[in-house]
Amino acid sequence: MSKNKHGANLFELSEKYNFNLDDILDFSSNINPFGCSKKALEYVRSNLAKVSIYPDPKYKKLLNAVSSYCRINTQNIILGSGATGLISGFINYIKPENAVLVMPAYSEYEAELIKMPDCSIDYHCLKKEDDFYINIDNLIQAVNKNNARLLILCSPNNPTGSIIEKAQIIRLLDNTSCHIMIDETYIEFTDMEQYSAVSLCQQHSRLFIVRSTSKFFAVPGIRLGYGITSNKEFLERYSLQSNLWEINIIASMMGEIMFTDKEFIEECSAKIAAERKYLQSSLAQIAALKVYPSFGNFILCKIISKRIDAAALYDRLISQAIAIRNCSGFKTLDKYFFRICILKPEQNKFLVQKLIEIFS
């Protein structure tokens, strides 16, 4: 099975096209363009000498920061070196014979399910005709019909940008008996009070929330993720199987500060929301494109004129050091779908102008 890439490989593009890394406009990787928390970065700079000591094996300060940020007990939090290991760990714990996977989706869910012996996967495909809206009644029916032991969904969904409300998640929990894993990697780009399922974890041990710090907090290089659940058996098993000092001391120090940097969080949320509104409005003016609603920091588009496909569009733009995401590799999306993430205002305006030129 071919894997979806995690956006552009900037090092590869730099070498292939002789670009300077800093000159590439990366609209493919969904990383907060306003950078990471300056407070956290300064804290790390001031404490670089700590690389000569081992991290706290209990990660008390980091767990307390996550706990405060999520308003959840530290006992319900597990840490991981990125979100992928947490996803793998939970799937390996459940070992589902039957699983329902909401599609299109991040490729690692399917990759991990395929590793399970005799696991039957039901692909619950969101419809482009419905703007990839998640119909909760249909999803409940699919889970129960397949006697699924595990349901996996991403909210906001990557690559479509659609989302499931907390009230709908409660309905899922009340009307099914399966374990539910929700990837909330992009939840910070929307209204967390309305959409995040974290507050439901304490009452529902079948629920597992996984989050990454790569996107909103803009620190993919430190490899830090975390999971939230009240499933005591899984928490104990994961703790026993995880490596000592799983999180390096740089990642730990960054997390201790960035989760508590309210000014950074509020400022980035407001900026991203404003730029998403601008991009959705501006792209909708291009008659050749269908622009889908998004609750993430990215926007899915389809070339409805079919004058060129997403691969050809990618080639046209990359020659000008602009990287977008060709989405034809996602299940259910054809060769005319592409995704762009939100960058800074002047960069977004530049992309819009280039797209107008191409499709005019």
C-alpha positions as YAML, in Angstrom:
chain: A
units: angstrom
residues:
- id: 1
  name: MET
  ca: [0.00, 0.00, 0.00]
- id: 2
  name: SER
  ca: [1.34, 3.40, -0.93]
- id: 3
  name: LYS
  ca: [1.42, 5.93, 1.86]
- id: 4
  name: ASN
  ca: [0.21, 9.51, 1.67]
- id: 5
  name: LYS
  ca: [3.13, 11.80, 2.26]
- id: 6
  name: HIS
  ca: [3.03, 14.28, 5.12]
- id: 7
  name: GLY
  ca: [3.06, 17.30, 2.85]
- id: 8
  name: ALA
  ca: [6.09, 18.35, 0.83]
- id: 9
  name: ASN
  ca: [9.62, 17.13, 1.49]
- id: 10
  name: LEU
  ca: [11.26, 20.55, 1.42]
- id: 11
  name: PHE
  ca: [14.78, 19.10, 1.44]
- id: 12
  name: GLU
  ca: [13.97, 16.97, -1.60]
- id: 13
  name: LEU
  ca: [12.37, 19.91, -3.43]
- id: 14
  name: SER
  ca: [15.30, 22.16, -2.60]
- id: 15
  name: GLU
  ca: [17.74, 19.68, -4.10]
- id: 16
  name: LYS
  ca: [15.60, 18.83, -7.15]
- id: 17
  name: TYR
  ca: [14.76, 22.40, -8.19]
- id: 18
  name: ASN
  ca: [17.79, 24.16, -6.73]
- id: 19
  name: PHE
  ca: [15.60, 26.22, -4.39]
- id: 20
  name: ASN
  ca: [16.72, 27.70, -1.11]
- id: 21
  name: LEU
  ca: [14.67, 26.10, 1.67]
- id: 22
  name: ASP
  ca: [13.47, 29.50, 2.88]
- id: 23
  name: ASP
  ca: [12.23, 30.43, -0.60]
- id: 24
  name: ILE
  ca: [9.69, 27.59, -0.84]
- id: 25
  name: LEU
  ca: [6.10, 28.55, -0.02]
- id: 26
  name: ASP
  ca: [4.87, 25.34, 1.59]
- id: 27
  name: PHE
  ca: [1.07, 25.24, 1.30]
- id: 28
  name: SER
  ca: [1.13, 21.45, 1.74]
- id: 29
  name: SER
  ca: [2.15, 20.67, 5.32]
- id: 30
  name: ASN
  ca: [-0.61, 22.25, 7.47]
- id: 31
  name: ILE
  ca: [1.82, 23.81, 9.96]
- id: 32
  name: ASN
  ca: [0.93, 27.06, 11.75]
- id: 33
  name: PRO
  ca: [2.71, 29.72, 9.64]
- id: 34
  name: PHE
  ca: [3.10, 32.08, 12.59]
- id: 35
  name: GLY
  ca: [5.60, 29.77, 14.22]
- id: 36
  name: CYS
  ca: [5.90, 28.33, 17.69]
- id: 37
  name: SER
  ca: [5.53, 29.98, 21.08]
- id: 38
  name: LYS
  ca: [8.30, 32.56, 21.52]
- id: 39
  name: LYS
  ca: [8.05, 32.15, 25.28]
- id: 40
  name: ALA
  ca: [8.68, 28.43, 24.98]
- id: 41
  name: LEU
  ca: [11.51, 28.96, 22.52]
- id: 42
  name: GLU
  ca: [13.20, 31.47, 24.80]
- id: 43
  name: TYR
  ca: [12.80, 29.11, 27.75]
- id: 44
  name: VAL
  ca: [14.57, 26.36, 25.81]
- id: 45
  name: ARG
  ca: [17.35, 28.74, 24.72]
- id: 46
  name: SER
  ca: [17.91, 29.75, 28.33]
- id: 47
  name: ASN
  ca: [18.08, 26.14, 29.45]
- id: 48
  name: LEU
  ca: [20.08, 24.47, 26.68]
- id: 49
  name: ALA
  ca: [22.60, 23.23, 29.25]
- id: 50
  name: LYS
  ca: [19.92, 20.78, 30.40]
- id: 51
  name: VAL
  ca: [20.67, 18.61, 27.36]
- id: 52
  name: SER
  ca: [23.47, 17.24, 29.54]
- id: 53
  name: ILE
  ca: [21.00, 15.72, 32.00]
- id: 54
  name: TYR
  ca: [18.26, 13.11, 31.65]
- id: 55
  name: PRO
  ca: [14.64, 14.30, 31.46]
- id: 56
  name: ASP
  ca: [12.38, 13.73, 34.45]
- id: 57
  name: PRO
  ca: [11.18, 10.14, 33.78]
- id: 58
  name: LYS
  ca: [7.77, 11.06, 35.24]
- id: 59
  name: TYR
  ca: [7.50, 14.28, 33.17]
- id: 60
  name: LYS
  ca: [5.62, 16.01, 36.01]
- id: 61
  name: LYS
  ca: [5.94, 19.58, 34.67]
- id: 62
  name: LEU
  ca: [4.98, 18.56, 31.13]
- id: 63
  name: LEU
  ca: [1.98, 16.52, 32.28]
- id: 64
  name: ASN
  ca: [0.81, 19.37, 34.51]
- id: 65
  name: ALA
  ca: [1.01, 21.76, 31.55]
- id: 66
  name: VAL
  ca: [-1.04, 19.42, 29.34]
- id: 67
  name: SER
  ca: [-3.48, 18.84, 32.21]
- id: 68
  name: SER
  ca: [-4.02, 22.57, 32.67]
- id: 69
  name: TYR
  ca: [-4.39, 23.12, 28.94]
- id: 70
  name: CYS
  ca: [-6.92, 20.30, 28.45]
- id: 71
  name: ARG
  ca: [-8.56, 20.59, 31.87]
- id: 72
  name: ILE
  ca: [-8.15, 16.87, 32.45]
- id: 73
  name: ASN
  ca: [-6.48, 14.88, 35.23]
- id: 74
  name: THR
  ca: [-2.83, 13.98, 34.63]
- id: 75
  name: GLN
  ca: [-3.72, 10.34, 35.32]
- id: 76
  name: ASN
  ca: [-5.72, 10.31, 32.09]
- id: 77
  name: ILE
  ca: [-2.86, 11.60, 29.92]
- id: 78
  name: ILE
  ca: [-0.20, 9.60, 28.10]
- id: 79
  name: LEU
  ca: [2.74, 11.12, 26.25]
- id: 80
  name: GLY
  ca: [4.25, 9.94, 23.00]
- id: 81
  name: SER
  ca: [7.00, 10.77, 20.56]
- id: 82
  name: GLY
  ca: [4.52, 12.20, 18.07]
- id: 83
  name: ALA
  ca: [0.90, 11.14, 17.56]
- id: 84
  name: THR
  ca: [1.61, 8.17, 15.27]
- id: 85
  name: GLY
  ca: [2.97, 5.98, 18.07]
- id: 86
  name: LEU
  ca: [-0.12, 6.68, 20.16]
- id: 87
  name: ILE
  ca: [-2.38, 5.72, 17.26]
- id: 88
  name: SER
  ca: [-0.44, 2.50, 16.78]
- id: 89
  name: GLY
  ca: [-0.46, 1.77, 20.51]
- id: 90
  name: PHE
  ca: [-4.24, 2.07, 20.84]
- id: 91
  name: ILE
  ca: [-4.99, -0.02, 17.75]
- id: 92
  name: ASN
  ca: [-2.60, -2.70, 19.01]
- id: 93
  name: TYR
  ca: [-4.34, -2.66, 22.38]
- id: 94
  name: ILE
  ca: [-7.83, -3.04, 20.89]
- id: 95
  name: LYS
  ca: [-6.77, -5.59, 18.23]
- id: 96
  name: PRO
  ca: [-10.08, -5.15, 16.40]
- id: 97
  name: GLU
  ca: [-11.57, -7.93, 14.30]
- id: 98
  name: ASN
  ca: [-13.82, -5.31, 12.70]
- id: 99
  name: ALA
  ca: [-13.13, -1.61, 12.38]
- id: 100
  name: VAL
  ca: [-14.89, 1.34, 10.77]
- id: 101
  name: LEU
  ca: [-12.62, 3.99, 9.28]
- id: 102
  name: VAL
  ca: [-14.08, 7.34, 8.20]
- id: 103
  name: MET
  ca: [-12.62, 8.26, 4.81]
- id: 104
  name: PRO
  ca: [-10.82, 10.07, 3.30]
- id: 105
  name: ALA
  ca: [-8.27, 10.13, 6.08]
- id: 106
  name: TYR
  ca: [-4.65, 10.25, 7.20]
- id: 107
  name: SER
  ca: [-2.98, 7.11, 5.84]
- id: 108
  name: GLU
  ca: [-1.49, 5.88, 9.14]
- id: 109
  name: TYR
  ca: [-4.87, 4.73, 10.50]
- id: 110
  name: GLU
  ca: [-5.29, 2.27, 7.67]
- id: 111
  name: ALA
  ca: [-1.61, 1.30, 7.75]
- id: 112
  name: GLU
  ca: [-1.90, 0.28, 11.42]
- id: 113
  name: LEU
  ca: [-5.23, -1.53, 10.96]
- id: 114
  name: ILE
  ca: [-3.78, -3.59, 8.11]
- id: 115
  name: LYS
  ca: [-1.11, -4.89, 10.50]
- id: 116
  name: MET
  ca: [-3.82, -6.48, 12.65]
- id: 117
  name: PRO
  ca: [-4.35, -10.16, 11.79]
- id: 118
  name: ASP
  ca: [-7.74, -10.80, 10.18]
- id: 119
  name: CYS
  ca: [-8.99, -7.26, 10.77]
- id: 120
  name: SER
  ca: [-11.90, -6.40, 8.48]
- id: 121
  name: ILE
  ca: [-12.02, -2.68, 7.64]
- id: 122
  name: ASP
  ca: [-15.26, -0.97, 6.64]
- id: 123
  name: TYR
  ca: [-14.51, 2.30, 4.85]
- id: 124
  name: HIS
  ca: [-17.21, 4.80, 5.73]
- id: 125
  name: CYS
  ca: [-16.78, 7.27, 2.90]
- id: 126
  name: LEU
  ca: [-17.86, 10.88, 3.29]
- id: 127
  name: LYS
  ca: [-19.64, 12.21, 0.21]
- id: 128
  name: LYS
  ca: [-18.35, 15.19, -1.75]
- id: 129
  name: GLU
  ca: [-21.98, 15.94, -2.70]
- id: 130
  name: ASP
  ca: [-22.62, 16.64, 1.00]
- id: 131
  name: ASP
  ca: [-19.43, 18.72, 1.38]
- id: 132
  name: PHE
  ca: [-17.99, 15.72, 3.27]
- id: 133
  name: TYR
  ca: [-20.41, 16.34, 6.14]
- id: 134
  name: ILE
  ca: [-20.41, 13.52, 8.71]
- id: 135
  name: ASN
  ca: [-23.95, 12.12, 8.91]
- id: 136
  name: ILE
  ca: [-24.04, 10.75, 12.42]
- id: 137
  name: ASP
  ca: [-27.07, 8.48, 11.85]
- id: 138
  name: ASN
  ca: [-25.35, 6.81, 8.90]
- id: 139
  name: LEU
  ca: [-22.15, 6.42, 10.91]
- id: 140
  name: ILE
  ca: [-23.97, 4.79, 13.85]
- id: 141
  name: GLN
  ca: [-25.66, 2.43, 11.41]
- id: 142
  name: ALA
  ca: [-22.32, 1.50, 9.80]
- id: 143
  name: VAL
  ca: [-20.70, 0.79, 13.17]
- id: 144
  name: ASN
  ca: [-23.54, -1.41, 14.40]
- id: 145
  name: LYS
  ca: [-24.07, -3.18, 11.07]
- id: 146
  name: ASN
  ca: [-20.42, -4.23, 11.01]
- id: 147
  name: ASN
  ca: [-20.35, -5.07, 14.72]
- id: 148
  name: ALA
  ca: [-17.26, -2.86, 14.83]
- id: 149
  name: ARG
  ca: [-14.94, -3.04, 17.79]
- id: 150
  name: LEU
  ca: [-13.17, 0.18, 16.81]
- id: 151
  name: LEU
  ca: [-14.24, 3.41, 15.07]
- id: 152
  name: ILE
  ca: [-11.54, 5.81, 13.89]
- id: 153
  name: LEU
  ca: [-12.19, 9.36, 12.82]
- id: 154
  name: CYS
  ca: [-10.29, 12.63, 12.54]
- id: 155
  name: SER
  ca: [-11.95, 15.87, 13.65]
- id: 156
  name: PRO
  ca: [-11.44, 18.25, 11.95]
- id: 157
  name: ASN
  ca: [-10.97, 15.76, 9.16]
- id: 158
  name: ASN
  ca: [-7.78, 15.81, 7.13]
- id: 159
  name: PRO
  ca: [-8.00, 16.45, 4.17]
- id: 160
  name: THR
  ca: [-11.65, 17.56, 3.92]
- id: 161
  name: GLY
  ca: [-11.85, 20.02, 6.83]
- id: 162
  name: SER
  ca: [-15.23, 18.66, 7.99]
- id: 163
  name: ILE
  ca: [-15.89, 18.22, 11.70]
- id: 164
  name: ILE
  ca: [-18.03, 16.32, 14.20]
- id: 165
  name: GLU
  ca: [-19.64, 18.18, 17.09]
- id: 166
  name: LYS
  ca: [-19.34, 17.10, 20.70]
- id: 167
  name: ALA
  ca: [-23.10, 16.44, 20.82]
- id: 168
  name: GLN
  ca: [-22.74, 14.04, 17.89]
- id: 169
  name: ILE
  ca: [-19.90, 12.20, 19.63]
- id: 170
  name: ILE
  ca: [-22.17, 11.72, 22.65]
- id: 171
  name: ARG
  ca: [-24.75, 10.17, 20.33]
- id: 172
  name: LEU
  ca: [-22.08, 7.85, 18.95]
- id: 173
  name: LEU
  ca: [-21.12, 6.75, 22.44]
- id: 174
  name: ASP
  ca: [-24.74, 6.29, 23.51]
- id: 175
  name: ASN
  ca: [-25.78, 4.30, 20.44]
- id: 176
  name: THR
  ca: [-22.76, 2.06, 19.82]
- id: 177
  name: SER
  ca: [-20.65, -0.29, 21.95]
- id: 178
  name: CYS
  ca: [-17.31, 0.09, 20.14]
- id: 179
  name: HIS
  ca: [-14.13, 1.86, 21.15]
- id: 180
  name: ILE
  ca: [-13.78, 5.26, 19.48]
- id: 181
  name: MET
  ca: [-10.47, 6.89, 18.60]
- id: 182
  name: ILE
  ca: [-10.66, 10.55, 17.58]
- id: 183
  name: ASP
  ca: [-7.63, 12.31, 16.15]
- id: 184
  name: GLU
  ca: [-7.87, 15.94, 17.25]
- id: 185
  name: THR
  ca: [-4.61, 17.08, 15.68]
- id: 186
  name: TYR
  ca: [-6.38, 20.09, 14.12]
- id: 187
  name: ILE
  ca: [-8.84, 20.88, 16.92]
- id: 188
  name: GLU
  ca: [-7.01, 24.06, 18.00]
- id: 189
  name: PHE
  ca: [-7.93, 25.68, 14.69]
- id: 190
  name: THR
  ca: [-11.60, 25.75, 15.64]
- id: 191
  name: ASP
  ca: [-13.91, 26.22, 18.65]
- id: 192
  name: MET
  ca: [-12.58, 23.64, 21.09]
- id: 193
  name: GLU
  ca: [-15.46, 24.12, 23.54]
- id: 194
  name: GLN
  ca: [-17.98, 23.13, 20.89]
- id: 195
  name: TYR
  ca: [-16.05, 20.44, 19.08]
- id: 196
  name: SER
  ca: [-13.40, 18.80, 21.29]
- id: 197
  name: ALA
  ca: [-14.36, 15.48, 22.89]
- id: 198
  name: VAL
  ca: [-11.74, 15.66, 25.66]
- id: 199
  name: SER
  ca: [-14.31, 16.52, 28.35]
- id: 200
  name: LEU
  ca: [-16.16, 13.28, 27.53]
- id: 201
  name: CYS
  ca: [-13.22, 11.02, 28.28]
- id: 202
  name: GLN
  ca: [-13.71, 10.92, 32.04]
- id: 203
  name: GLN
  ca: [-17.19, 9.42, 31.72]
- id: 204
  name: HIS
  ca: [-16.53, 7.20, 28.68]
- id: 205
  name: SER
  ca: [-13.65, 4.74, 28.94]
- id: 206
  name: ARG
  ca: [-14.23, 3.59, 25.34]
- id: 207
  name: LEU
  ca: [-13.08, 6.97, 24.07]
- id: 208
  name: PHE
  ca: [-9.47, 7.76, 23.19]
- id: 209
  name: ILE
  ca: [-8.38, 11.21, 22.02]
- id: 210
  name: VAL
  ca: [-5.03, 11.65, 20.31]
- id: 211
  name: ARG
  ca: [-3.37, 14.99, 19.60]
- id: 212
  name: SER
  ca: [-0.20, 16.17, 17.95]
- id: 213
  name: THR
  ca: [1.76, 19.36, 18.61]
- id: 214
  name: SER
  ca: [3.15, 19.53, 15.07]
- id: 215
  name: LYS
  ca: [0.41, 21.61, 13.46]
- id: 216
  name: PHE
  ca: [-1.02, 24.31, 15.73]
- id: 217
  name: PHE
  ca: [2.01, 24.57, 17.99]
- id: 218
  name: ALA
  ca: [4.31, 24.44, 14.94]
- id: 219
  name: VAL
  ca: [6.91, 22.10, 16.44]
- id: 220
  name: PRO
  ca: [7.02, 18.98, 14.22]
- id: 221
  name: GLY
  ca: [10.75, 18.72, 14.87]
- id: 222
  name: ILE
  ca: [10.41, 17.95, 18.59]
- id: 223
  name: ARG
  ca: [8.13, 14.90, 18.05]
- id: 224
  name: LEU
  ca: [5.63, 15.34, 20.86]
- id: 225
  name: GLY
  ca: [2.10, 14.01, 21.01]
- id: 226
  name: TYR
  ca: [-0.33, 13.05, 23.75]
- id: 227
  name: GLY
  ca: [-3.40, 10.91, 24.28]
- id: 228
  name: ILE
  ca: [-6.34, 11.23, 26.67]
- id: 229
  name: THR
  ca: [-8.52, 8.42, 28.00]
- id: 230
  name: SER
  ca: [-10.00, 6.98, 31.19]
- id: 231
  name: ASN
  ca: [-9.38, 3.40, 30.01]
- id: 232
  name: LYS
  ca: [-7.25, 2.23, 32.94]
- id: 233
  name: GLU
  ca: [-6.15, -1.02, 31.33]
- id: 234
  name: PHE
  ca: [-4.84, 0.78, 28.24]
- id: 235
  name: LEU
  ca: [-3.16, 3.48, 30.33]
- id: 236
  name: GLU
  ca: [-1.33, 0.86, 32.39]
- id: 237
  name: ARG
  ca: [-0.34, -1.24, 29.39]
- id: 238
  name: TYR
  ca: [0.93, 1.74, 27.41]
- id: 239
  name: SER
  ca: [2.94, 2.92, 30.40]
- id: 240
  name: LEU
  ca: [4.57, -0.49, 30.76]
- id: 241
  name: GLN
  ca: [5.39, -0.75, 27.05]
- id: 242
  name: SER
  ca: [6.64, 2.80, 26.49]
- id: 243
  name: ASN
  ca: [10.35, 3.52, 26.57]
- id: 244
  name: LEU
  ca: [12.01, 5.21, 29.50]
- id: 245
  name: TRP
  ca: [12.59, 8.88, 28.60]
- id: 246
  name: GLU
  ca: [10.29, 8.57, 25.59]
- id: 247
  name: ILE
  ca: [10.21, 12.36, 25.31]
- id: 248
  name: ASN
  ca: [13.51, 14.19, 24.88]
- id: 249
  name: ILE
  ca: [14.32, 17.09, 27.18]
- id: 250
  name: ILE
  ca: [13.93, 19.75, 24.45]
- id: 251
  name: ALA
  ca: [10.40, 18.54, 23.68]
- id: 252
  name: SER
  ca: [9.60, 18.41, 27.38]
- id: 253
  name: MET
  ca: [10.77, 21.97, 27.99]
- id: 254
  name: MET
  ca: [8.88, 23.30, 24.95]
- id: 255
  name: GLY
  ca: [5.69, 21.62, 26.12]
- id: 256
  name: GLU
  ca: [6.00, 22.88, 29.68]
- id: 257
  name: ILE
  ca: [5.73, 26.45, 28.42]
- id: 258
  name: MET
  ca: [3.81, 26.44, 25.11]
- id: 259
  name: PHE
  ca: [0.69, 24.77, 26.55]
- id: 260
  name: THR
  ca: [0.45, 27.59, 29.10]
- id: 261
  name: ASP
  ca: [1.17, 30.44, 26.65]
- id: 262
  name: LYS
  ca: [-2.39, 31.77, 26.39]
- id: 263
  name: GLU
  ca: [-1.38, 34.88, 24.45]
- id: 264
  name: PHE
  ca: [0.26, 32.77, 21.74]
- id: 265
  name: ILE
  ca: [-2.73, 30.39, 21.54]
- id: 266
  name: GLU
  ca: [-5.34, 33.16, 21.30]
- id: 267
  name: GLU
  ca: [-3.34, 35.24, 18.83]
- id: 268
  name: CYS
  ca: [-2.68, 32.33, 16.46]
- id: 269
  name: SER
  ca: [-6.28, 31.16, 16.61]
- id: 270
  name: ALA
  ca: [-7.54, 34.60, 15.61]
- id: 271
  name: LYS
  ca: [-5.01, 35.03, 12.80]
- id: 272
  name: ILE
  ca: [-5.69, 31.60, 11.31]
- id: 273
  name: ALA
  ca: [-9.47, 32.16, 11.45]
- id: 274
  name: ALA
  ca: [-9.12, 35.48, 9.62]
- id: 275
  name: GLU
  ca: [-6.88, 34.03, 6.92]
- id: 276
  name: ARG
  ca: [-9.11, 30.99, 6.45]
- id: 277
  name: LYS
  ca: [-12.07, 33.30, 5.87]
- id: 278
  name: TYR
  ca: [-10.06, 35.32, 3.35]
- id: 279
  name: LEU
  ca: [-8.86, 32.26, 1.44]
- id: 280
  name: GLN
  ca: [-12.25, 30.58, 1.32]
- id: 281
  name: SER
  ca: [-13.87, 33.75, 0.05]
- id: 282
  name: SER
  ca: [-11.14, 34.50, -2.50]
- id: 283
  name: LEU
  ca: [-10.88, 30.94, -3.85]
- id: 284
  name: ALA
  ca: [-14.67, 30.76, -4.19]
- id: 285
  name: GLN
  ca: [-14.42, 33.58, -6.75]
- id: 286
  name: ILE
  ca: [-12.46, 31.31, -9.10]
- id: 287
  name: ALA
  ca: [-15.14, 29.67, -11.26]
- id: 288
  name: ALA
  ca: [-12.94, 26.68, -12.09]
- id: 289
  name: LEU
  ca: [-12.78, 25.60, -8.45]
- id: 290
  name: LYS
  ca: [-15.16, 24.06, -5.94]
- id: 291
  name: VAL
  ca: [-14.09, 25.14, -2.46]
- id: 292
  name: TYR
  ca: [-15.19, 22.99, 0.49]
- id: 293
  name: PRO
  ca: [-16.01, 24.33, 3.97]
- id: 294
  name: SER
  ca: [-13.18, 23.82, 6.47]
- id: 295
  name: PHE
  ca: [-12.74, 23.88, 10.23]
- id: 296
  name: GLY
  ca: [-8.99, 23.25, 9.97]
- id: 297
  name: ASN
  ca: [-6.04, 25.35, 8.88]
- id: 298
  name: PHE
  ca: [-6.33, 24.02, 5.35]
- id: 299
  name: ILE
  ca: [-8.86, 24.08, 2.51]
- id: 300
  name: LEU
  ca: [-9.80, 21.28, 0.13]
- id: 301
  name: CYS
  ca: [-10.55, 22.28, -3.46]
- id: 302
  name: LYS
  ca: [-11.67, 20.47, -6.60]
- id: 303
  name: ILE
  ca: [-10.89, 21.59, -10.14]
- id: 304
  name: ILE
  ca: [-14.41, 21.38, -11.59]
- id: 305
  name: SER
  ca: [-13.46, 22.84, -14.97]
- id: 306
  name: LYS
  ca: [-11.18, 19.79, -15.49]
- id: 307
  name: ARG
  ca: [-8.93, 21.86, -17.74]
- id: 308
  name: ILE
  ca: [-6.01, 20.47, -15.78]
- id: 309
  name: ASP
  ca: [-5.77, 18.01, -12.92]
- id: 310
  name: ALA
  ca: [-4.17, 18.41, -9.48]
- id: 311
  name: ALA
  ca: [-0.88, 16.86, -10.62]
- id: 312
  name: ALA
  ca: [-0.56, 19.36, -13.46]
- id: 313
  name: LEU
  ca: [-1.48, 22.21, -11.12]
- id: 314
  name: TYR
  ca: [1.18, 21.03, -8.68]
- id: 315
  name: ASP
  ca: [3.78, 21.06, -11.48]
- id: 316
  name: ARG
  ca: [2.76, 24.56, -12.57]
- id: 317
  name: LEU
  ca: [3.11, 25.91, -9.04]
- id: 318
  name: ILE
  ca: [6.20, 24.03, -7.88]
- id: 319
  name: SER
  ca: [8.16, 25.53, -10.76]
- id: 320
  name: GLN
  ca: [7.56, 28.83, -8.96]
- id: 321
  name: ALA
  ca: [8.57, 27.39, -5.56]
- id: 322
  name: ILE
  ca: [4.96, 26.99, -4.42]
- id: 323
  name: ALA
  ca: [4.07, 23.58, -2.95]
- id: 324
  name: ILE
  ca: [0.44, 22.43, -2.69]
- id: 325
  name: ARG
  ca: [-0.95, 19.00, -1.80]
- id: 326
  name: ASN
  ca: [-2.18, 16.79, -4.62]
- id: 327
  name: CYS
  ca: [-4.97, 14.82, -2.89]
- id: 328
  name: SER
  ca: [-5.49, 12.12, -5.50]
- id: 329
  name: GLY
  ca: [-3.66, 9.69, -3.17]
- id: 330
  name: PHE
  ca: [-6.48, 9.85, -0.62]
- id: 331
  name: LYS
  ca: [-9.17, 7.19, -0.92]
- id: 332
  name: THR
  ca: [-12.39, 8.55, -2.49]
- id: 333
  name: LEU
  ca: [-10.71, 11.69, -3.89]
- id: 334
  name: ASP
  ca: [-10.05, 11.77, -7.62]
- id: 335
  name: LYS
  ca: [-7.27, 13.41, -9.62]
- id: 336
  name: TYR
  ca: [-8.89, 16.86, -9.50]
- id: 337
  name: PHE
  ca: [-8.67, 17.37, -5.73]
- id: 338
  name: PHE
  ca: [-5.95, 19.43, -4.08]
- id: 339
  name: ARG
  ca: [-5.45, 20.94, -0.64]
- id: 340
  name: ILE
  ca: [-3.78, 24.13, 0.49]
- id: 341
  name: CYS
  ca: [-2.95, 25.14, 4.03]
- id: 342
  name: ILE
  ca: [-3.15, 28.65, 5.42]
- id: 343
  name: LEU
  ca: [0.03, 30.69, 5.44]
- id: 344
  name: LYS
  ca: [0.67, 34.37, 6.23]
- id: 345
  name: PRO
  ca: [-1.52, 37.08, 4.62]
- id: 346
  name: GLU
  ca: [0.91, 38.17, 1.90]
- id: 347
  name: GLN
  ca: [1.66, 34.55, 0.99]
- id: 348
  name: ASN
  ca: [-2.03, 33.66, 0.79]
- id: 349
  name: LYS
  ca: [-2.68, 36.64, -1.49]
- id: 350
  name: PHE
  ca: [0.24, 35.57, -3.69]
- id: 351
  name: LEU
  ca: [-1.17, 32.06, -4.08]
- id: 352
  name: VAL
  ca: [-4.65, 33.36, -4.90]
- id: 353
  name: GLN
  ca: [-3.19, 35.59, -7.62]
- id: 354
  name: LYS
  ca: [-1.25, 32.67, -9.11]
- id: 355
  name: LEU
  ca: [-4.37, 30.50, -9.16]
- id: 356
  name: ILE
  ca: [-6.37, 33.29, -10.82]
- id: 357
  name: GLU
  ca: [-3.69, 33.52, -13.51]
- id: 358
  name: ILE
  ca: [-3.69, 29.76, -14.10]
- id: 359
  name: PHE
  ca: [-7.48, 29.39, -14.31]
- id: 360
  name: SER
  ca: [-8.36, 32.64, -16.07]
...
